[in-house]
Amino acid sequence: MNAWNVEKAERAVSLSRKSGWREVWFLSGIVICLLVAALGICLAIMARNAERNLELTVDDLTGTFRDNLELKGQLSLLDEVYLKLLDRYKNIGLLDPADDEHDRHLAILYSLAASIHQRSGNLKAARADLEKCETIRKHLCDMQPKDPNCKSELATVFDSLSDLDMQEGQPANARDRLYKSAEHRYELQKDSNDPDRLVAYAATQMRLSNVLRRLGQTEQADKEFQKALDLLKQHEADVDTKFARTLGIAWLNKGDESRNDGDVASALNSYRDSCTTWEDLLRRDPTNFSYKVNYAVALACLGDAQREMGDKDPAERSYSRSCDIRKKLFEDNDQDVLRAAEYAVSLTTLGDVYQSRGDWKTSWDKYDSALQIRKGLSAKAPEDLDLQADLAVNYTDEGDLLLIQGDVDKALDHYKDALKFRQTLAEADHNNLWRHDGVASCHLNLGDAYMSKQSYQEAESHYATSVTLRSRLHKDDPKNPARAINLAISNAKLAIAEMAICKDGLADKAEADWNDALPTLLGRLNIDGKNVTFAESVAGYCVKFGQESLKHDRKSTAQQAFATAEKLLTERDEEGRLDYYGSQWLKQLGGQKQLSIAAKTEG
């Protein structure tokens, strides 16, 4: 074969190979197209099945996966998924008589959406979703009247709506819903050893107790709370975390009740029990978000009780630990309204501690940081009355700090701002007696500021308004010890202003008002002798009343007031429990003694 023929043969082989590769590529393309088409068909079938069986997706998102995220405080990762899933679910239809499972899962999604809106401060959207959830739950109960789960789920909706009622200033509505919830839960748990049912009933009773107390129905509130506590104590040794965490909350409520009744020592023990419970739970599950939140609350309450008893350093440690937890939770999700609100509370309590030590700058920094957070939250969730109340507290705290530093006009501005918030809250939440007591407290603060300006007529007017408001509250809620104490405080301050006005007839009234108020205040100290903060306050009233009494040459009245103040302060000073204000009152008493000795010498 010559060279030309060899070249020709090689070219033929080469062409043959190229032709073969073209065939392979062609066949491969066909196969790939078929595979893509098959995959598309599979995906379409899966999509249709998913659309028809979305309950599988709901179960996945609301089961263990969701629980794990909730315990880690990472629910915001699922918020967008929930809302999109809810939109898809609503398109299928609502209240389908032939598909109870669809309705059940739609109710779950509405409940979750409400939780998302509530955390972001959109209470209007939260209520709309919960009301839709309630409609579905009632429908399911009608369809399956003997199914205990349907009743339990409806009770959960009542509980959630009651929380919204309280945030929006409708405690009477909250009470009615909780009575319905408690009725369902009682029937479910009375013949059952199911821990979920027992705990749910106890939790509802505690909610109901808190609402009744806000409505001034103190005696009934105590009864409802005792039902919950008795039930939980029966299972105190149970290792089930459901009982442990509910008992931890119960100890918190018990501490609040003891403080309200004037027994801060018992409150301290209850708060310690609560802290111990949450510490034990966190040792078993260190990443649990819910445990961290409740432990921070328990520490803050423990700090309150320690501060009232004059344990300044332990109180600061408790507040700081609580603040550290809340700060971390806030930084993990600064869009969560509740986390931000709780962090702001911790900042103000630390501000209170520094103020009681006389550290004005650090105190102001804490108050101002809290105020900036609260202003943002108030703009974000204007329907949330509790956030408005927090703003009033903040303005009051800053006003107190300005007043003690002598900047009376700015203090007055802050107190007036607080009063505007309190009046708006009392009008919006008319049945909540504590909202009205907040207004009375604002008038006391304004009276204090006008006393500092020596504008005694204005001070007397504000104190008298406080007395009028608190007299009405005491009449409406006579079983609540706090009502009598608050009224006595208002009367004591009114007596000081009346004596300062320097009119003989008014001075007689002042002495009568003082003699009415003082036994109640001292009686509280006989019960609550460990409460150093309250003892310092009463001593301060005595010093002021004694000083004003001397202006009318009522030396005997003045000396009795000074002696009472000295006894209250000296006893606690010997124990090293006085704060900055108590020490200042003691110094004033010392100065007053020197003046008395000098007067006698001149005589």
C-alpha positions in Angstrom: 0.0 0.0 0.0 1.5 3.3 -1.1 1.7 6.4 1.2 -1.4 8.0 -0.3 -3.5 4.9 0.3 -2.3 4.7 3.9 -3.2 8.3 4.6 -6.6 7.7 3.0 -7.2 4.7 5.2 -6.2 6.6 8.4 -8.5 9.4 7.4 -11.4 6.9 6.9 -10.7 5.4 10.4 -10.6 8.9 11.9 -13.9 9.8 10.3 -15.4 6.6 11.5 -14.4 7.3 15.0 -15.8 10.9 14.9 -19.1 9.5 13.5 -19.1 7.0 16.4 -18.7 9.7 19.0 -21.5 11.7 17.4 -23.8 8.7 17.8 -22.7 8.3 21.4 -23.3 12.0 22.2 -26.6 11.9 20.5 -27.8 8.9 22.4 -26.4 10.4 25.7 -28.4 13.6 25.1 -31.5 11.6 24.6 -30.9 9.7 27.9 -30.2 13.0 29.8 -33.4 14.5 28.4 -35.4 11.5 29.5 -33.8 11.6 33.0 -34.6 15.4 33.3 -38.1 14.8 32.2 -38.5 11.9 34.6 -37.1 14.0 37.4 -39.5 16.8 36.6 -42.4 14.4 36.6 -41.3 13.1 40.0 -40.9 16.6 41.4 -44.4 17.5 40.1 -45.9 14.5 41.7 -44.1 15.2 45.0 -45.2 18.8 44.9 -48.9 17.7 44.3 -48.6 15.2 47.1 -47.0 17.8 49.4 -49.8 20.2 48.6 -52.3 17.6 49.5 -50.5 16.4 52.5 -49.0 19.5 54.0 -49.7 18.1 57.5 -46.5 16.2 57.2 -44.6 19.4 56.8 -46.5 21.0 59.7 -45.7 18.0 61.9 -42.1 18.2 61.0 -41.8 22.0 61.7 -43.9 21.8 64.9 -42.3 18.6 66.3 -38.9 17.9 67.7 -37.2 20.1 65.2 -39.1 23.1 66.4 -38.8 22.2 70.0 -35.0 22.1 69.7 -34.9 25.5 68.1 -37.2 26.9 70.7 -35.0 25.6 73.5 -32.1 27.3 71.9 -34.0 30.6 71.4 -33.7 30.4 67.6 -37.4 30.4 66.7 -36.8 33.4 64.4 -35.2 31.0 61.9 -38.5 29.4 61.4 -40.7 32.5 61.4 -40.6 33.1 57.6 -41.2 29.4 56.9 -44.2 29.3 59.1 -45.8 32.4 57.5 -45.2 31.1 54.0 -46.6 27.7 54.9 -49.6 29.3 56.4 -50.3 31.2 53.2 -50.1 28.0 51.2 -52.3 26.2 53.7 -55.1 28.8 53.7 -55.4 28.4 49.9 -56.6 24.8 50.4 -59.6 25.9 52.4 -60.8 26.4 55.9 -63.1 24.2 58.1 -63.2 21.3 55.6 -65.7 18.8 57.2 -64.1 16.0 55.4 -60.5 16.8 56.5 -60.1 17.4 60.2 -56.4 16.9 60.0 -56.1 19.8 57.6 -58.0 22.0 60.0 -56.0 20.9 63.0 -52.8 21.8 61.3 -54.1 25.1 60.0 -55.0 25.9 63.6 -51.4 25.1 64.6 -50.1 27.4 62.0 -52.4 30.3 63.0 -51.2 29.8 66.6 -47.6 29.9 65.5 -48.2 33.0 63.4 -49.8 34.7 66.4 -46.7 33.9 68.5 -44.5 35.4 65.8 -46.6 38.6 65.6 -46.7 38.9 69.4 -42.9 38.6 69.7 -42.5 41.3 67.1 -45.0 43.6 68.9 -47.8 43.4 66.3 -50.6 42.6 68.8 -53.4 43.4 66.3 -52.2 40.7 63.9 -51.5 38.3 66.8 -55.1 38.6 68.0 -56.5 38.2 64.4 -54.6 34.9 64.0 -55.6 33.6 67.5 -59.2 34.4 66.9 -59.1 32.3 63.6 -57.3 29.6 65.6 -60.1 29.7 68.2 -62.8 29.4 65.5 -61.1 26.2 64.1 -60.6 24.7 67.6 -64.2 25.2 68.5 -65.3 23.6 65.2 -63.1 20.6 65.9 -64.5 20.3 69.5 -68.0 20.3 68.0 -67.0 17.6 65.5 -65.2 15.5 68.1 -66.8 16.3 71.5 -65.2 13.3 73.3 -61.7 13.9 72.1 -59.7 15.2 75.1 -57.0 16.7 72.8 -59.5 19.0 71.2 -60.5 20.5 74.6 -56.9 20.8 75.6 -56.0 22.6 72.4 -59.0 25.0 72.8 -57.9 25.7 76.4 -54.4 26.6 75.1 -56.0 29.2 72.7 -57.9 30.7 75.7 -54.7 31.0 77.6 -52.9 32.7 74.7 -55.8 35.1 74.1 -55.8 36.0 77.9 -52.2 37.0 77.6 -53.0 39.3 74.8 -56.0 40.7 76.8 -53.6 41.6 79.6 -51.2 43.3 77.3 -54.0 45.3 75.7 -55.5 46.3 79.1 -58.5 44.0 79.2 -58.1 42.0 82.4 -61.8 41.3 82.8 -61.8 39.5 79.4 -58.6 37.7 80.4 -60.3 36.5 83.6 -63.3 35.1 81.7 -61.2 33.3 79.2 -59.0 31.7 81.9 -62.1 30.5 83.8 -63.1 28.7 80.6 -59.7 27.3 80.2 -59.5 26.2 83.8 -62.9 24.4 83.4 -61.6 22.4 80.4 -58.3 21.6 82.1 -59.9 20.6 85.4 -62.0 18.0 83.6 -59.1 16.7 81.7 -56.8 16.2 84.7 -59.1 15.2 87.5 -58.9 11.4 86.7 -55.6 11.5 85.0 -52.0 11.1 85.9 -50.8 12.6 82.6 -48.1 15.1 83.7 -48.9 17.4 80.7 -52.5 17.8 81.8 -51.7 18.3 85.5 -49.1 20.9 84.7 -51.3 22.7 82.2 -54.1 23.0 84.8 -51.7 24.3 87.4 -50.3 26.9 84.9 -53.7 28.1 84.0 -54.6 28.5 87.7 -51.5 30.6 88.3 -52.4 32.8 85.3 -55.9 33.2 86.7 -54.5 34.2 90.1 -52.3 36.9 88.6 -55.2 38.4 86.6 -57.6 38.3 89.6 -55.0 40.2 91.7 -54.7 42.9 89.0 -58.5 43.2 89.2 -58.4 43.7 92.9 -59.9 40.3 93.7 -57.1 39.4 96.1 -58.9 36.8 98.2 -60.1 34.8 95.2 -56.6 35.2 93.6 -55.1 33.5 96.7 -57.5 30.6 96.5 -56.8 30.0 92.8 -53.0 30.1 93.4 -53.2 27.7 96.3 -55.0 25.2 94.1 -52.0 25.3 91.7 -49.4 25.1 94.4 -51.1 22.2 96.2 -51.3 20.3 93.0 -47.6 20.9 92.1 -46.4 20.1 95.6 -48.0 16.6 95.3 -45.5 16.0 92.5 -42.6 17.9 93.9 -40.4 14.8 94.0 -41.3 13.9 90.4 -38.2 14.1 88.2 -40.3 15.1 85.2 -39.1 18.5 84.1 -42.7 19.6 83.3 -43.4 19.6 87.1 -40.1 21.2 87.9 -40.4 24.1 85.6 -44.0 24.8 86.6 -43.0 24.6 90.3 -40.2 27.1 89.5 -42.8 29.6 88.2 -45.1 28.8 91.2 -42.3 29.8 93.6 -41.9 33.1 91.8 -45.6 33.8 92.1 -45.5 32.8 95.8 -42.7 35.2 96.4 -44.7 38.0 94.7 -47.6 37.2 96.9 -45.5 37.3 100.1 -44.0 40.7 99.1 -47.4 42.1 98.5 -48.5 40.9 101.9 -45.5 42.5 103.6 -43.4 39.5 104.3 -40.2 40.1 102.4 -38.3 37.4 104.3 -40.7 34.7 103.1 -40.5 36.2 99.6 -36.8 35.8 99.7 -37.0 32.1 100.5 -39.5 31.5 97.7 -37.3 33.3 95.1 -34.3 31.2 96.3 -36.4 28.1 95.8 -37.3 29.2 92.3 -33.6 30.0 91.5 -32.6 26.6 92.7 -35.2 24.9 90.5 -34.0 26.7 87.4 -30.4 26.1 88.2 -31.1 22.3 88.5 -32.9 22.4 85.2 -30.1 24.3 83.4 -27.6 21.8 84.7 -29.6 19.1 82.9 -30.1 21.2 79.8 -27.6 24.1 79.6 -28.8 25.4 76.2 -32.5 25.5 77.1 -33.8 29.0 76.1 -36.9 28.9 78.3 -35.0 27.9 81.4 -32.6 30.8 80.9 -35.5 33.3 80.6 -37.1 32.1 83.8 -33.8 31.9 85.7 -33.2 35.5 84.8 -36.6 36.5 86.2 -36.0 34.5 89.4 -32.6 36.2 89.9 -34.1 39.6 89.4 -36.9 38.9 91.9 -34.3 37.6 94.4 -32.3 40.8 93.9 -35.5 42.9 94.7 -36.0 41.0 98.0 -32.3 41.3 98.9 -32.3 45.0 98.2 -35.4 45.5 100.3 -33.7 43.7 103.2 -30.6 45.9 102.9 -28.4 43.1 101.5 -26.8 45.5 99.0 -23.9 43.4 97.6 -25.9 40.2 97.2 -28.7 42.2 95.5 -26.2 43.7 93.0 -24.8 40.2 92.3 -28.3 38.8 91.6 -29.2 41.7 89.4 -25.9 41.5 87.5 -26.3 37.8 86.8 -29.9 38.4 85.6 -28.7 41.2 83.4 -25.9 39.2 81.9 -28.4 36.4 80.8 -30.8 38.9 79.4 -28.2 40.8 77.6 -26.9 37.7 75.8 -30.5 36.7 74.9 -31.2 40.2 73.6 -28.0 40.2 71.5 -28.9 36.8 70.0 -32.1 38.3 68.7 -32.6 42.0 69.1 -35.8 42.0 67.1 -37.6 40.1 69.8 -39.7 42.6 71.8 -40.0 40.6 74.9 -36.2 40.0 75.2 -35.5 43.7 74.7 -38.1 44.7 77.3 -36.6 42.3 79.9 -33.1 43.5 79.2 -34.3 47.1 79.8 -35.8 46.0 83.1 -32.4 44.7 84.2 -30.8 48.0 83.2 -33.2 50.0 85.4 -32.8 47.7 88.4 -29.0 48.1 88.2 -29.6 51.8 87.9 -31.6 51.6 91.2 -28.7 49.9 92.9 -26.2 52.5 91.8 -28.6 55.3 92.8 -29.0 53.7 96.3 -25.1 53.8 96.6 -25.0 57.5 95.6 -23.3 56.7 92.2 -25.4 59.2 90.1 -23.4 58.9 86.9 -23.5 55.1 86.5 -27.2 55.1 87.6 -28.1 57.7 84.9 -26.2 55.7 82.3 -28.2 52.6 83.1 -31.5 54.5 83.1 -30.8 56.2 79.8 -29.8 53.0 78.1 -33.0 51.4 79.2 -35.0 54.5 78.0 -33.6 54.3 74.5 -34.5 50.7 74.2 -38.0 51.3 75.6 -38.6 54.3 73.2 -37.8 52.0 70.3 -40.1 49.2 71.6 -43.0 51.6 72.3 -42.8 52.9 68.7 -42.6 49.3 67.4 -45.5 48.0 69.5 -47.8 50.9 70.4 -50.7 48.6 71.4 -48.7 46.9 74.1 -49.7 48.7 77.4 -47.0 47.0 79.4 -44.3 48.7 77.2 -46.0 52.1 77.9 -45.9 51.3 81.6 -42.2 50.6 81.3 -41.6 54.0 79.8 -43.5 55.6 82.7 -41.2 53.8 85.1 -38.1 55.0 83.3 -39.2 58.6 83.3 -39.9 58.3 87.1 -36.5 56.8 87.8 -34.7 59.5 85.9 -36.9 62.1 87.7 -36.0 60.7 91.1 -32.3 61.0 90.2 -32.7 64.5 88.9 -34.5 65.5 92.1 -31.9 64.1 94.5 -29.3 66.1 92.6 -31.3 69.3 92.9 -32.4 69.7 89.3 -36.1 70.1 90.3 -37.4 71.6 87.1 -36.1 68.8 85.0 -37.4 66.3 87.5 -40.8 67.9 87.2 -40.7 67.5 83.4 -39.9 63.8 83.8 -42.7 63.2 86.4 -45.2 65.0 84.2 -44.2 62.8 81.2 -44.7 59.7 83.4 -48.1 61.0 84.6 -49.2 61.3 80.9 -48.4 57.7 80.3 -50.0 56.5 83.5 -53.2 58.5 82.8 -53.4 57.0 79.3 -52.9 53.5 80.7 -55.5 53.9 83.3 -58.1 55.1 80.7 -57.2 52.2 78.3 -57.1 49.6 81.1 -59.8 50.9 83.3 -60.5 47.7 85.3 -56.9 47.2 86.2 -56.5 48.7 89.7 -52.7 48.8 89.5 -52.9 51.2 86.5 -54.8 53.6 88.7 -52.4 53.2 91.5 -49.6 54.2 89.1 -51.4 57.5 88.5 -51.5 58.0 92.3 -47.8 57.3 92.5 -47.1 59.9 89.9 -49.0 62.5 91.9 -46.8 61.6 94.9 -43.7 62.2 92.9 -45.0 65.6 91.6 -45.8 66.5 95.2 -42.2 65.6 96.3 -40.8 67.9 93.5 -43.0 70.8 94.5 -42.0 70.3 98.2 -38.4 70.7 97.1 -39.3 74.0 95.4 -41.2 75.0 98.6 -44.3 75.3 96.5 -46.3 73.8 99.3 -49.8 74.5 97.9 -49.1 72.6 94.7 -47.5 69.8 96.6 -50.6 69.6 98.9 -52.8 69.4 95.8 -51.0 66.5 94.3 -50.8 64.6 97.5 -54.5 65.1 98.1 -55.2 63.7 94.6 -53.2 60.7 95.4 -55.1 60.2 98.7 -58.4 60.4 96.8 -57.4 57.8 94.2 -56.0 55.4 96.8 -59.0 55.7 99.1 -61.1 54.5 96.2 -58.7 51.7 95.4 -58.7 50.6 99.0 -62.5 50.6 99.1 -62.6 48.4 95.9 -59.9 46.0 97.1 -60.0 45.9 100.9 -58.5 42.5 101.3 -55.2 43.6 99.6 -52.7 44.7 102.3 -50.8 46.8 99.7 -53.9 49.1 99.3 -53.8 50.1 103.0 -50.1 50.7 103.0 -50.1 52.8 99.8 -53.0 54.9 101.2 -51.1 55.5 104.4 -48.0 56.7 102.5 -50.2 59.2 100.6 -51.8 60.4 103.8 -48.4 60.8 105.5 -47.0 62.9 102.6 -50.2 65.0 102.6 -49.8 65.6 106.3 -46.2 66.9 105.7 -47.4 69.3 103.0 -50.3 70.5 105.2 -47.9 71.2 108.1 -45.5 73.0 105.7 -48.2 75.5 104.5 -48.1 77.0 108.0 -51.8 77.7 108.6 -52.9 76.9 112.2 -56.1 75.2 111.2 -54.4 73.2 108.5 -51.6 72.2 111.0 -54.3 70.6 113.2 -55.5 68.6 110.2 -52.0 67.7 109.4 -51.4 66.2 112.8 -54.6 64.3 112.6 -53.7 62.9 109.2 -50.3 62.0 110.4 -51.6 60.2 113.4 -53.9 58.2 111.2 -51.2 57.2 108.8 -48.3 56.4 111.1 -49.8 53.4 112.9 -50.5 51.7 109.6 -46.9 52.2 108.4 -45.4 51.0 111.7 -47.8 48.1 111.7 -46.4 47.0 108.4 -42.9 47.1 109.8 -44.0 44.9 112.7 -45.0 42.3 110.1 -42.2 43.1 107.6 -39.4 44.1 110.0 -36.7 42.8 107.6 -37.7 45.4 104.9 -34.9 48.0 105.3 -36.0 50.0 102.2 -39.5 50.5 103.6 -38.1 51.3 107.1 -35.9 54.0 105.5 -38.9 55.5 103.7 -41.0 55.7 106.9 -38.0 57.2 108.7 -37.8 59.8 106.0 -41.4 60.8 106.4 -40.9 61.1 110.1 -37.9 63.4 109.7 -39.8 65.7 107.2 -42.9 65.8 109.4 -40.8 66.6 112.4 -39.0 69.4 110.6 -42.2 71.0 109.4 -43.8 70.6 112.8 -41.1 72.7 114.4 -42.2 75.6 112.2 -45.4 75.7 114.2 -43.5 75.4 117.4 -45.1 71.9 117.9 -42.0 70.6 119.6 -43.6 67.6 121.2 -45.0 66.4 117.9 -41.6 67.0 116.2 -39.6 65.2 118.9 -41.9 62.1 118.7 -41.4 62.0 114.9 -37.6 62.4 115.3 -37.5 59.7 117.9 -39.4 57.3 115.7 -37.1 57.9 112.8 -34.0 57.5 114.9 -35.2 54.2 116.3 -35.9 52.8 112.8 -32.6 54.0 111.3 -30.3 53.2 114.2 -31.4 49.6 114.5 -30.6 49.0 110.8 -27.5 51.1 110.8 -26.0 48.8 113.5 -26.6 45.9 111.1 -24.8 47.8 108.3 -27.9 47.7 106.1 -28.7 51.4 105.4 -28.2 52.7 101.8 -27.3 56.2 100.8 -30.7 57.6 101.6 -31.0 56.0 105.0 -27.5 57.4 105.9 -28.6 60.8 104.8 -31.7 60.7 107.0 -29.5 59.6 109.9 -27.2 62.6 109.3 -30.1 65.0 109.2 -31.3 63.6 112.6 -27.9 64.2 114.0 -27.9 67.8 112.8 -31.4 68.3 114.2 -30.2 67.1 117.6 -27.4 69.7 117.5 -29.9 72.4 116.7 -32.1 71.3 119.6 -29.2 71.3 122.1 -28.2 74.8 120.9 -31.7 76.1 121.3 -31.9 74.7 124.9 -28.5 76.3 125.7 -29.7 79.7 124.5 -32.9 79.3 126.4 
